[in-house]
Amino acid sequence: MCKTDDDGREGQEGEGPVDDQAQFSALLEDSAEDLYEHAPCGYLSTQLDGRIAKVNTTLLNWLGHRREDLVGRKHFSDLLTVGGRLYHETHFAPLLRMQGQISGIALELKAADGTRLPVLVTSTVKTGSDGQPLLIRTTIFDARDRRAYETELLRARREADLERDRLQVLATTLQKTLLPPALANVPGLDVSAYYHIASVDEVGGDFYDLFPLTTGTWGLFLGDVCGKGAAAAAVTSLARYTLRAAAVYDPDPAAVLANLNAVLNHEYNGTDPRFCTVIYGLLTPDENRGGFRITLASGGHPPALLMRADGTADYLPTPGGQLIGVLPDPHITTTTIHLAPGDTLLLHTDGLTEAHTHAATGGKERYGDDALLDFARALAPTTASDTIGAVRDLLDTFGTGVDDDTAVLAVHAPRTPSEEQQ
């Protein structure tokens, strides 16, 4: 006998929701098995000693093994590489026993053809109702794409490190070409200099030199170009060689700086102006009093420090002065001093006074001019080499607080043996 449903469908008597439910359950059961066998990851069940009890088709296909070659015959550790087996025995298995679960462990499986398969492994200990461990369930994810990605990242990082090293060598080499290989030997004068590089990645703009002019006279200068990098290096090179050439033409300090100003103002007066601060000095021996007569001209540069033989120290009166290269006709300040026997003159760039004194603890306090003056007074009387050595030690105490290159140049008029005895 047939019957008709409300929607007009015919069916056999006795069929209904119960049969539909049974078919749906069978479908779910079949799908669960299929999902296990052909999941996008490998599944593995092992006994507590690691012997394989069950493995899905996905993992078999990855490794190229037959099911009968593994189930009941092999242990999970047999699928690992030599290094992987060592890690499994010393770390993986002990942690799994203690914690009951371990996840995201990177290992390598050995395929039947000898190739290696990088994987990520997660294992869980299944326990019975009495809480005793029964078996170990392991999920294995193919990490070949991840390994390739990591390998590419490492390759890119190595290339970046090599490029950084090349740039550092280039910057260091370029920096050396901008400084004199050796300062001139001036009879009756001790000289010492130091250049502190704040960053090995960029060429700084500080420069200095001491060189002979006509018989019995020498020129010296120390300056700081605005900015860093190749553009600053170009200005540094131009400034250094212009100063030497201008001093040969007319050694008067104010004239030398005026000449440099004209060159920079002419070359860099467009959309990318470049300028610098410079202090230039003319040295001549003082035959009557001993020591040297030094005339200094400053174009916007920090004043020099004079540390005297009597233990006092002061900044020299060269305040102000306009930046070199900005205006066509800048104001340049000058002063003349007597560097007496036992006196030391220190020139420096502002990287020293603008250093952060507590950078390691996040402090923003600058070292400052007053602190440098106290530092000089504590040193006096001193020599050129001792002064530069003390400045180097001081810069080291700032660590990363020195965020700008620093150049220092010291000249010292030694005392004669008779003067030392007085």
Secondary structure, 3 states (H helix, E strand, C coil): CEEECCCCCEEECCCCHHHHHHHHHHHHHHHHHHHHHCCCCEEEEECCCCEEEEECHHHHHHHCCCHHHHCCCCEHHHHECHHHHHHHHHHHHHHHHHHCEEEEEEEEEECCCCCEEEEEEEEEEEECCCCCEEEEEEEEEECHHHHHHHHHHHHHHHHHHHHHHHHHHHHHHHHHHCCCCCCCCCCCCEEEEEEECCCCCCCCCEEEEEEECCCCCEEEEEEEECCCHHHHHHHHHHHHHHHHHHHHHCCCHHHHHHHHHHHHHHHCCCCCCCCEEEEEEEEEECCCCCCEEEEEEEECCCCCEEECCCCCEEECCCCCCCCECCCCCCCCEEEEEEECCCCEEEEECCCCCCCECCHHHCCCCECCHHHHHHHHHHHCCCCHHHHHHHHHHHHHHHHHHCCCCEEEEEEECCCCHHHHHC
